[in-house]
Amino acid sequence: MTSLPLNTSKLLPKLMSVGLSALLLSAALVGQASAKDDFAAEGERRAKLAGSELLGTPAPGLSLTTLTGDTLNLGELYGKKPVYLKFWATWCVPCRQQMPGFEKIYQQYGNDLQVIAVNTGISDNLNSVGAFVKKTGLNMPVTIDDGTLARAFNLRVTPQHFLIDRDGRIAYVGHQDDEAFHQALKAVVAAPGARAATVAGADGVAPKTAETALVNVAGYGLGDILVPLTLTDLDNHAYPLPTAVKPGKATGLVFFAPWCEWYLAESEPATARACQQVREMIEQQAPESNAQWLHISSNLWSSEADLAEYQTNYKPQLPIVFDEQGSLFGQFGVTQLPTIVYIDEAGKVTEKVSLQAPDFIPRLQSLLGADISQ
């Protein structure tokens, strides 16, 4: 597996220490309030751990487009006013709970603070985000991320706050809308700029312009040929793509998250059902397939501990690759759960389909059936 950016790999064992579903279940035994508190505390821990080495560093200077079509260049904002970025999702329960307070902050600080609502884009789209914004009455700039901002800011949970001071440096990272966050917000707004703003690139390390920081976020499309790479699963088994182990062997990649089935059961039931259906279909039919099938796990609200717990609870038979940095989701341009990418024996992408497609299940069934019949 690849290492985390900004040398955070040395902190990964701490990040892996708690399984989310186990945490929620054990807390629920002593009451819903305790479950909620423990879950929020775990989210705060993960957010701060992921952002620990970002603190004090130049914030990424990327450009983003809002739902209204306006362009915001973060690099141009730094040095003029502090910036508050909040990553969120429509299906995220604590995000929904924090939205009234989020709008209040926008109204309270006005021109003294640049507030931006960054939807993660994970299992969201223009329709779902637009409807949510209208229903909740959000007035601040809203953008839908394609994964670029998430990777640049080392996003790990939702919601996740980032406060950037007038110097363009990351001053605070957190998850909860608590007293610590509000104190940090007041301090960032009150503090004068002391030096010229420095802008980091999309990798969060080397200063770059917003233009050079951008990457090809569209990912591989149909007909594209893969640059050879090797994926490593949780058991440290290597899977080269395109495969050279067995001539004529294709590869099916199933992009998912270990919380999809249980967390989204109430907030996004259609997606939860699709995650379950895809898992059951592939587990049943893939062993008879001539292709190799691999699960690729999102890094959002996911760790190796969560994936180990997923294996215990659901007992999947297929290998699981943990996309620690979100690089695979980026390379294949994946934002929806679940998404299937099919790569033929020559390394050509011959299918790329997500739940957004009305014929998603039939296309997956066709892939599995074609493999079996070969």
C-alpha positions as CSV (number, residue, x, y, z in Angstrom):
1,M,0.0,0.0,0.0
2,T,1.1,3.5,-0.6
3,S,1.9,5.9,2.3
4,L,-0.2,8.8,3.5
5,P,0.8,12.3,2.3
6,L,2.7,14.7,4.6
7,N,4.4,11.8,6.4
8,T,1.2,10.9,8.3
9,S,1.8,7.2,7.7
10,K,3.5,7.1,11.1
11,L,0.3,8.1,12.6
12,L,-1.8,5.5,10.8
13,P,-1.9,2.9,13.6
14,K,-3.6,5.4,15.8
15,L,-6.1,6.2,13.1
16,M,-6.9,2.5,12.7
17,S,-7.6,1.9,16.4
18,V,-11.4,2.1,16.5
19,G,-13.9,0.4,14.2
20,L,-16.9,2.7,13.6
21,S,-19.7,0.2,13.7
22,A,-18.3,-1.5,16.8
23,L,-18.0,2.0,18.5
24,L,-21.6,2.9,17.6
25,L,-22.9,-0.5,18.7
26,S,-21.1,-0.5,22.1
27,A,-22.1,3.1,22.8
28,A,-25.7,2.3,21.9
29,L,-25.8,-0.3,24.7
30,V,-25.7,2.6,27.2
31,G,-28.1,4.9,25.4
32,Q,-28.5,6.9,22.2
33,A,-27.0,10.1,23.6
34,S,-23.8,8.2,24.6
35,A,-23.6,6.7,21.1
36,K,-23.9,10.1,19.5
37,D,-21.3,11.6,21.7
38,D,-18.8,8.7,21.2
39,F,-19.3,8.8,17.5
40,A,-18.7,12.6,17.4
41,A,-15.6,12.2,19.5
42,E,-14.2,9.6,17.2
43,G,-14.9,11.8,14.2
44,E,-13.0,14.7,15.9
45,R,-10.1,12.4,16.7
46,R,-9.9,11.2,13.1
47,A,-10.2,14.7,11.7
48,K,-7.5,16.1,14.0
49,L,-5.2,13.2,13.3
50,A,-5.5,13.5,9.6
51,G,-4.9,17.3,9.8
52,S,-2.2,17.3,12.5
53,E,0.7,17.8,10.1
54,L,-1.3,20.3,8.0
55,L,-1.5,22.8,10.9
56,G,0.7,25.8,10.2
57,T,1.4,24.8,6.6
58,P,0.3,26.8,3.5
59,A,-3.2,25.9,2.4
60,P,-3.7,24.5,-1.1
61,G,-4.4,27.3,-3.6
62,L,-7.0,25.7,-5.9
63,S,-9.8,27.2,-7.9
64,L,-13.4,26.0,-7.4
65,T,-16.7,26.6,-9.1
66,T,-19.8,27.2,-7.1
67,L,-23.3,26.0,-7.8
68,T,-24.2,29.5,-9.2
69,G,-21.3,29.3,-11.6
70,D,-18.9,31.7,-9.8
71,T,-15.2,30.9,-9.6
72,L,-13.4,31.2,-6.3
73,N,-9.6,31.0,-6.4
74,L,-8.4,30.1,-3.0
75,G,-4.9,31.3,-3.7
76,E,-6.2,34.8,-4.4
77,L,-8.2,34.8,-1.2
78,Y,-5.3,34.0,1.0
79,G,-3.7,37.1,2.4
80,K,-6.9,39.1,2.1
81,K,-9.3,37.4,4.6
82,P,-9.5,34.2,6.6
83,V,-11.2,31.2,4.9
84,Y,-13.5,28.6,6.4
85,L,-14.0,25.4,4.4
86,K,-16.5,22.9,5.6
87,F,-16.6,19.5,3.9
88,W,-20.0,17.8,4.1
89,A,-22.5,15.4,2.4
90,T,-26.3,15.4,2.1
91,W,-26.4,11.9,3.6
92,C,-24.2,12.8,6.6
93,V,-26.3,13.1,9.7
94,P,-24.0,15.4,11.7
95,C,-23.6,17.5,8.6
96,R,-27.3,18.0,8.5
97,Q,-27.3,18.8,12.2
98,Q,-24.6,21.4,11.8
99,M,-26.1,23.3,8.8
100,P,-28.2,25.8,10.7
101,G,-25.1,26.9,12.7
102,F,-23.0,26.9,9.5
103,E,-25.4,29.4,7.9
104,K,-25.4,31.5,11.1
105,I,-21.6,31.8,10.9
106,Y,-21.9,32.9,7.3
107,Q,-24.5,35.6,8.2
108,Q,-22.6,36.7,11.3
109,Y,-19.1,37.3,9.9
110,G,-20.1,38.6,6.4
111,N,-17.1,40.0,4.5
112,D,-14.7,39.4,7.4
113,L,-14.6,35.6,6.6
114,Q,-14.8,33.7,3.3
115,V,-17.2,30.8,4.1
116,I,-17.3,27.9,1.5
117,A,-19.5,24.8,1.8
118,V,-17.6,21.9,0.0
119,N,-19.8,18.9,-0.7
120,T,-17.6,15.9,-1.0
121,G,-19.2,14.7,-4.2
122,I,-19.3,11.1,-2.7
123,S,-22.7,9.7,-3.5
124,D,-24.0,13.2,-4.2
125,N,-24.6,15.1,-7.4
126,L,-25.9,18.4,-8.6
127,N,-29.6,17.4,-8.1
128,S,-29.1,16.1,-4.5
129,V,-26.9,19.0,-3.4
130,G,-29.1,21.6,-5.1
131,A,-32.2,20.3,-3.4
132,F,-30.5,20.2,0.0
133,V,-29.2,23.7,-0.4
134,K,-32.7,25.0,-1.3
135,K,-34.4,23.0,1.5
136,T,-32.0,24.2,4.2
137,G,-31.7,27.8,3.0
138,L,-28.0,27.9,2.6
139,N,-26.7,31.2,1.2
140,M,-23.0,30.8,1.3
141,P,-21.0,29.7,-1.8
142,V,-21.5,25.9,-2.3
143,T,-19.3,23.7,-4.5
144,I,-19.2,20.0,-5.3
145,D,-15.8,18.5,-5.0
146,D,-14.4,16.1,-7.6
147,G,-11.9,14.7,-5.2
148,T,-9.2,17.3,-5.8
149,L,-9.9,19.4,-2.6
150,A,-10.4,16.2,-0.5
151,R,-7.0,14.9,-1.4
152,A,-5.3,18.3,-1.0
153,F,-6.8,18.8,2.5
154,N,-6.4,15.1,3.5
155,L,-10.1,14.7,4.1
156,R,-11.1,11.7,6.3
157,V,-14.5,12.4,7.8
158,T,-17.7,14.4,7.3
159,P,-18.2,17.1,8.4
160,Q,-14.6,18.3,8.5
161,H,-13.7,22.0,9.2
162,F,-10.6,23.8,7.9
163,L,-9.9,27.3,9.1
164,I,-7.2,29.2,7.1
165,D,-5.8,32.4,8.6
166,R,-5.1,35.6,6.8
167,D,-1.6,34.4,6.0
168,G,-3.0,31.5,4.0
169,R,-1.9,28.9,6.5
170,I,-4.1,26.1,8.0
171,A,-4.9,27.2,11.6
172,Y,-7.5,24.6,12.6
173,V,-8.9,21.2,11.6
174,G,-11.8,19.5,13.3
175,H,-15.1,17.7,13.1
176,Q,-17.4,18.9,15.8
177,D,-19.3,22.2,16.0
178,D,-18.1,22.8,19.6
179,E,-16.6,25.5,21.8
180,A,-13.1,24.7,20.7
181,F,-14.0,25.3,17.0
182,H,-15.8,28.6,17.8
183,Q,-12.9,29.8,19.8
184,A,-10.5,29.0,17.0
185,L,-12.9,30.7,14.5
186,K,-13.0,33.9,16.6
187,A,-9.2,33.9,16.9
188,V,-8.7,33.4,13.1
189,V,-11.0,36.3,12.3
190,A,-9.5,38.6,14.9
191,A,-5.9,37.9,14.0
192,P,-4.2,40.4,11.6
193,G,-2.1,39.1,8.8
194,A,1.6,39.0,9.7
195,R,3.3,38.0,6.5
196,A,2.7,37.4,2.8
197,A,0.4,34.5,2.1
198,T,2.1,31.3,0.8
199,V,0.1,29.0,-1.4
200,A,0.6,25.2,-1.4
201,G,-0.1,22.9,-4.3
202,A,-2.7,20.2,-4.6
203,D,-0.3,17.8,-2.8
204,G,-0.2,20.0,0.2
205,V,3.5,20.2,0.1
206,A,5.3,22.3,-2.6
207,P,4.0,25.8,-3.3
208,K,2.5,26.0,-6.8
209,T,0.0,28.2,-8.7
210,A,-3.6,27.2,-8.7
211,E,-3.3,26.2,-12.4
212,T,-0.3,23.9,-12.0
213,A,-1.9,22.3,-8.9
214,L,-4.9,21.0,-10.8
215,V,-4.8,17.3,-11.9
216,N,-6.8,15.3,-14.4
217,V,-9.7,14.7,-12.1
218,A,-11.9,13.1,-14.8
219,G,-9.9,9.9,-14.4
220,Y,-9.7,7.0,-16.9
221,G,-12.6,7.0,-19.3
222,L,-13.9,4.3,-21.6
223,G,-11.3,3.2,-24.1
224,D,-8.4,4.5,-22.1
225,I,-5.4,2.3,-21.5
226,L,-4.1,1.9,-18.0
227,V,-0.6,2.9,-17.1
228,P,0.6,-0.3,-15.4
229,L,0.2,-0.3,-11.6
230,T,0.1,-2.9,-8.8
231,L,-2.6,-2.9,-6.2
232,T,-2.0,-4.5,-2.7
233,D,-4.8,-5.9,-0.6
234,L,-5.2,-6.0,3.1
235,D,-3.4,-9.4,3.3
236,N,-0.5,-7.9,1.4
237,H,-1.2,-9.8,-1.8
238,A,-0.1,-8.0,-5.0
239,Y,-2.4,-7.6,-8.1
240,P,-0.7,-6.2,-11.2
241,L,-2.9,-4.2,-13.6
242,P,-3.1,-5.1,-16.4
243,T,-2.6,-8.6,-15.2
244,A,0.4,-10.5,-16.5
245,V,-0.3,-13.5,-14.3
246,K,-2.8,-15.2,-16.6
247,P,-3.0,-14.2,-20.2
248,G,-6.4,-13.0,-21.2
249,K,-7.5,-12.3,-17.7
250,A,-9.5,-9.1,-17.2
251,T,-10.1,-7.1,-14.0
252,G,-13.2,-5.8,-12.3
253,L,-12.8,-3.1,-9.7
254,V,-15.6,-2.5,-7.2
255,F,-15.4,0.9,-5.6
256,F,-17.2,0.9,-2.2
257,A,-17.0,2.0,1.5
258,P,-17.4,-0.3,4.4
259,W,-20.1,1.9,6.0
260,C,-22.3,2.1,2.9
261,E,-24.7,-0.7,3.8
262,W,-25.3,0.1,7.5
263,Y,-24.7,3.9,7.8
264,L,-26.7,4.9,4.7
265,A,-29.6,2.5,5.6
266,E,-31.6,5.4,7.0
267,S,-30.1,8.6,5.4
268,E,-29.6,7.2,1.9
269,P,-31.5,3.8,1.7
270,A,-31.3,3.4,-2.1
271,T,-27.5,3.6,-2.0
272,A,-27.3,1.2,1.0
273,R,-29.5,-1.3,-0.9
274,A,-27.4,-1.0,-4.0
275,C,-24.2,-1.6,-2.0
276,Q,-25.7,-4.7,-0.5
277,Q,-27.0,-6.0,-3.9
278,V,-23.6,-5.4,-5.6
279,R,-21.7,-7.1,-2.9
280,E,-24.0,-10.2,-2.9
281,M,-24.0,-10.4,-6.7
282,I,-20.3,-10.2,-7.1
283,E,-19.6,-12.5,-4.1
284,Q,-21.9,-15.1,-5.7
285,Q,-20.8,-14.9,-9.3
286,A,-17.2,-13.6,-9.3
287,P,-15.6,-16.9,-8.2
288,E,-16.8,-18.5,-11.4
289,S,-15.6,-15.6,-13.5
290,N,-12.5,-15.6,-15.7
291,A,-11.7,-12.1,-14.4
292,Q,-10.1,-11.1,-11.2
293,W,-12.4,-8.9,-9.0
294,L,-11.1,-6.5,-6.4
295,H,-12.9,-4.3,-3.9
296,I,-11.4,-0.7,-3.6
297,S,-12.3,1.0,-0.4
298,S,-12.8,4.7,0.1
299,N,-10.7,6.4,2.8
300,L,-13.6,8.5,3.9
301,W,-14.7,7.4,7.4
302,S,-12.6,4.3,6.7
303,S,-9.5,2.8,8.2
304,E,-7.9,-0.7,8.2
305,A,-9.7,-1.4,11.5
306,D,-13.0,-0.5,9.9
307,L,-12.2,-2.8,6.9
308,A,-11.2,-5.6,9.3
309,E,-14.5,-5.2,11.0
310,Y,-16.3,-5.2,7.7
311,Q,-14.6,-8.5,6.8
312,T,-15.8,-10.0,10.1
313,N,-19.4,-8.7,9.7
314,Y,-20.0,-9.4,6.0
315,K,-17.3,-12.1,5.3
316,P,-16.5,-11.0,1.8
317,Q,-14.4,-13.5,-0.2
318,L,-12.9,-11.0,-2.6
319,P,-9.6,-9.1,-1.9
320,I,-10.0,-5.6,-0.5
321,V,-7.6,-2.8,-1.4
322,F,-7.6,0.2,0.9
323,D,-7.2,3.4,-1.0
324,E,-5.5,5.3,1.8
325,Q,-4.9,8.5,-0.1
326,G,-7.9,8.5,-2.4
327,S,-5.5,8.2,-5.3
328,L,-7.3,5.3,-6.9
329,F,-10.7,7.0,-6.6
330,G,-8.9,10.0,-8.3
331,Q,-7.2,8.0,-11.1
332,F,-10.5,6.4,-12.1
333,G,-12.6,9.5,-11.5
334,V,-14.9,7.8,-9.0
335,T,-17.2,9.7,-6.7
336,Q,-20.3,7.5,-6.5
337,L,-20.8,4.4,-4.3
338,P,-20.8,1.8,-5.7
339,T,-19.0,2.2,-9.0
340,I,-17.7,-0.7,-11.2
341,V,-14.7,-0.2,-13.5
342,Y,-13.9,-3.1,-15.9
343,I,-10.5,-3.4,-17.5
344,D,-9.8,-6.0,-20.2
345,E,-6.7,-8.2,-20.5
346,A,-4.9,-5.5,-22.5
347,G,-5.4,-2.8,-19.9
348,K,-8.2,-1.0,-21.7
349,V,-11.1,0.4,-19.7
350,T,-14.2,-1.2,-21.3
351,E,-16.8,-0.4,-18.7
352,K,-17.3,2.3,-16.0
353,V,-20.7,2.5,-14.4
354,S,-22.1,3.8,-11.1
355,L,-25.4,3.7,-9.3
356,Q,-26.3,7.0,-11.1
357,A,-26.9,5.0,-14.3
358,P,-30.5,3.7,-14.5
359,D,-29.2,0.4,-16.0
360,F,-26.4,0.0,-13.4
361,I,-27.4,-3.5,-12.2
362,P,-28.1,-5.0,-15.7
363,R,-24.7,-3.7,-16.8
364,L,-23.0,-5.3,-13.8
365,Q,-24.9,-8.5,-14.5
366,S,-23.8,-8.4,-18.1
367,L,-20.2,-8.1,-17.0
368,L,-20.4,-11.1,-14.7
369,G,-22.3,-13.1,-17.2
370,A,-19.9,-12.4,-20.0
371,D,-17.0,-13.5,-17.8
372,I,-18.7,-16.8,-16.9
373,S,-19.6,-17.6,-20.4
374,Q,-16.0,-17.2,-21.8
